[in-house]
Amino acid sequence: MSRHAGGKEHALSRWTTSGLIVVLLAASACSELFPTTIRVDEGAISEVRTIGKVLAESETESTWDGVTSISKVLAIDIGDQGHADATTGAYKLLQKHGWLLSIDKHPQSIYMESHKWGHVGLMIKSVGYFDSHGGIDPDEDELVKDAFAKSNSNNMVVLEIEHTDE
């Protein structure tokens, strides 16, 4: 009798294991079967807009493993902030709103994150960034040209605000 009961337990264990494997495979495929779109919090975008005059804006989209992330790109004239360059001026203005430095590649670019908004980061790119990295992103190149058509300011920066996974 104990042999027979053991056989039932073994069969039950096999079915449980098989069921678990099916559930795990289905869960891993969920991102492909049920795509997700994430956007940057509108409050964060509104806060960033306050650092100057928005000259042009667009969105970028990237998809990875069934998740589409939509980022906001803003060309902003920060005005004369009394700093050596616009990248530093934008950095200081964002710092006043609680944004923190993460990666400093000054004067070309600075990456900042905000704990206030959670999972939001932004890259400040100087106009010089586009001169030295020409053709990296045609949409951003077009955004910069459009912004310069509206204002030939030396105090313009391009901010790419993105949702982060952290």
C-alpha positions as CSV (number, residue, x, y, z in Angstrom):
1,M,0.0,0.0,0.0
2,S,2.8,2.4,0.7
3,R,4.2,1.8,-2.7
4,H,0.9,2.7,-4.3
5,A,0.5,5.9,-2.2
6,G,4.1,6.8,-3.2
7,G,3.2,6.5,-6.8
8,K,0.3,8.9,-6.4
9,E,2.5,11.4,-4.6
10,H,5.1,11.1,-7.4
11,A,2.4,11.6,-10.1
12,L,1.0,14.6,-8.1
13,S,4.5,16.0,-7.8
14,R,5.1,15.7,-11.5
15,W,1.8,17.4,-12.3
16,T,2.6,20.2,-9.8
17,T,6.1,20.7,-11.3
18,S,4.7,20.6,-14.8
19,G,2.0,23.1,-13.8
20,L,4.6,25.4,-12.2
21,I,6.7,25.3,-15.4
22,V,3.8,26.2,-17.5
23,V,2.9,29.1,-15.2
24,L,6.5,30.4,-15.2
25,L,6.7,30.2,-19.0
26,A,3.4,32.0,-19.4
27,A,4.5,34.7,-17.0
28,S,7.8,35.3,-18.9
29,A,5.8,35.6,-22.1
30,C,3.3,38.0,-20.6
31,S,5.5,41.0,-21.5
32,E,5.4,39.9,-25.1
33,L,1.7,38.9,-25.1
34,F,0.5,41.9,-23.0
35,P,2.7,44.9,-24.0
36,T,3.1,47.7,-21.5
37,T,3.7,51.4,-22.2
38,I,5.3,53.6,-19.6
39,R,5.5,57.4,-19.7
40,V,7.3,60.0,-17.6
41,D,5.2,61.5,-14.9
42,E,3.6,64.7,-16.2
43,G,4.4,66.4,-12.9
44,A,8.1,65.9,-13.6
45,I,7.8,67.3,-17.1
46,S,5.9,70.3,-15.8
47,E,8.6,70.9,-13.2
48,V,11.4,70.8,-15.8
49,R,9.5,73.2,-18.1
50,T,9.7,75.9,-15.3
51,I,13.5,76.3,-15.8
52,G,13.1,78.4,-19.0
53,K,11.2,79.0,-22.2
54,V,10.3,75.8,-24.1
55,L,11.3,76.4,-27.8
56,A,10.5,72.9,-29.1
57,E,9.5,69.5,-27.9
58,S,9.0,66.0,-29.0
59,E,8.7,62.4,-27.7
60,T,11.0,59.4,-28.3
61,E,9.9,55.9,-28.0
62,S,11.9,52.7,-27.3
63,T,10.7,49.1,-26.9
64,W,12.4,46.4,-25.0
65,D,11.0,43.0,-24.0
66,G,7.4,44.1,-24.6
67,V,7.7,47.4,-22.6
68,T,7.5,50.6,-24.6
69,S,9.0,53.6,-22.8
70,I,8.1,57.1,-24.0
71,S,10.5,59.9,-23.1
72,K,9.9,63.6,-23.5
73,V,12.5,65.8,-25.2
74,L,12.5,69.6,-24.6
75,A,14.6,72.3,-26.1
76,I,14.6,75.1,-23.5
77,D,16.2,78.6,-23.5
78,I,17.1,79.0,-19.8
79,G,18.0,82.7,-20.3
80,D,21.1,84.4,-18.9
81,Q,21.7,82.7,-15.6
82,G,25.2,84.2,-15.1
83,H,26.9,80.8,-15.6
84,A,29.8,80.0,-18.0
85,D,27.5,77.8,-20.1
86,A,23.8,76.7,-20.4
87,T,24.5,73.2,-19.2
88,T,25.7,74.5,-15.9
89,G,22.8,76.9,-15.7
90,A,20.2,74.2,-16.4
91,Y,21.9,71.9,-13.8
92,K,21.8,74.6,-11.1
93,L,18.1,75.4,-11.9
94,L,17.1,71.7,-11.7
95,Q,19.2,71.2,-8.5
96,K,17.0,73.9,-6.9
97,H,14.0,71.6,-7.6
98,G,15.7,68.6,-5.9
99,W,17.3,66.9,-9.0
100,L,20.5,65.2,-8.2
101,L,23.7,64.7,-10.3
102,S,24.2,61.1,-11.4
103,I,26.7,61.4,-14.4
104,D,28.8,64.5,-15.1
105,K,30.2,64.7,-18.7
106,H,30.2,68.5,-18.5
107,P,30.2,70.6,-20.6
108,Q,28.6,68.3,-23.2
109,S,26.0,66.6,-21.0
110,I,24.9,66.0,-17.4
111,Y,22.5,63.2,-16.2
112,M,20.3,63.9,-13.2
113,E,17.7,61.9,-11.3
114,S,14.8,62.9,-9.1
115,H,13.8,61.0,-6.0
116,K,10.8,63.3,-5.8
117,W,9.3,61.8,-8.9
118,G,10.6,58.3,-8.6
119,H,12.0,56.4,-11.6
120,V,12.6,59.6,-13.6
121,G,16.0,60.7,-15.0
122,L,17.0,63.4,-17.4
123,M,19.9,64.2,-19.6
124,I,20.9,67.8,-20.1
125,K,22.6,68.2,-23.5
126,S,24.4,71.3,-24.6
127,V,24.1,72.6,-28.2
128,G,27.8,71.6,-28.4
129,Y,26.8,68.0,-27.7
130,F,25.0,68.0,-31.0
131,D,27.9,69.6,-32.8
132,S,30.3,66.9,-31.5
133,H,27.9,64.0,-31.8
134,G,26.2,65.0,-35.0
135,G,23.7,62.6,-36.6
136,I,23.2,60.5,-33.5
137,D,19.5,61.0,-33.3
138,P,17.9,62.7,-36.4
139,D,14.7,63.6,-34.4
140,E,16.8,65.4,-31.8
141,D,18.9,67.1,-34.5
142,E,15.6,68.3,-36.1
143,L,14.4,69.5,-32.6
144,V,17.5,71.6,-32.2
145,K,17.2,73.1,-35.6
146,D,13.6,74.0,-34.9
147,A,14.5,75.5,-31.6
148,F,17.3,77.6,-33.1
149,A,14.9,78.9,-35.8
150,K,12.8,80.3,-32.9
151,S,15.7,81.6,-30.9
152,N,19.4,81.9,-31.6
153,S,20.2,81.9,-27.9
154,N,23.5,80.7,-26.5
155,N,21.5,79.6,-23.4
156,M,19.6,76.7,-25.0
157,V,19.8,73.1,-23.7
158,V,18.1,70.0,-24.8
159,L,16.6,67.9,-22.0
160,E,15.6,64.3,-22.5
161,I,13.3,63.2,-19.6
162,E,12.9,59.4,-19.3
163,H,11.4,56.7,-17.1
164,T,14.2,54.7,-15.4
165,D,14.0,51.1,-14.2
166,E,15.6,51.6,-10.9
